C-alpha cells in the first residue's frame, strides 16, 4: 500500500510541477517512447533470468503491493504459539507434540493462529526443528548451525528477485537514453523542416530520457526496496523461533524462552514484556 502511495506522490509532484511551470501534459505523452523503453527493459530482464528466477519474481511482485504482513500482532501470535508448544513439552514431554508438528493444520495449538498457518515456510521451520528435537540426534550446537544455514539460504533465495528488479530499475535510464538518441537521429534527418516542426521532435526525443529516468528511479526502483523490508521481517520471525528453541533446549522455562525470541524482534514490532506476558497467560 505504501508503495502505491509513494508512486502517486511522485507522479503528482513531477507532473504537477511540470504543469505549474507552464508545461503541457500533452507534450509528455508519447506512447511509442513508453513502449520502446518498457519493452526493452522487460526484454532485457527476461533475458537475464533463469526460469526459476522468473518464477520467483512473479511470486514476489504481488507482495510489494500488499500491506505489512509481520505486524506486532503476528509476532505476538508467533511467540504465543511457541509458548503453548513448549509449555506442553515441559508438562507432558517432547513426544506429546509429535502429532502437532506432524500435522499442524489439525493441531489444536496451530489452529488457534490461522494467520500463522498461512505462512508455510515459517510453520515448516517450526515443525522441522521440533522434529529434530524429538529425534534427539543433534546437540544444541549442531541444531544452531543448521538453523543458521537455513535462515541464510532463505535470505539468499529471497534476494534473487530483489537483485533482478534492482538491476532492471538501474537499466531503465539507459534505455531512456537509447530512445532519446533514436529521437535525435530522426530529428537530424529532418533538418530540412522549419523550426516550428523541429522543436516538437527534439522535445519528443528528450521525453525518452525523462521516461527512462522516471521509470527507473520512481517506479521500478522502489519495488525491490519495499520487498527487502518484507524479507527482513520474515527473517526476524525465523530468528525469534531460533532464539526461543535454543533457549528452551538450554533449560529455560517457556516464559523465559519466548522472552529470548521477543528480544530478537525490532522495537517497532516487538510486543512489550507486559503485552507478551498477558498474551501467553490470558485466554486466546
Order of alpha helices (4+ residues) and beta strands (2+ residues): alpha-alpha-alpha-alpha-alpha-alpha-alpha-alpha-alpha-alpha-alpha-alpha
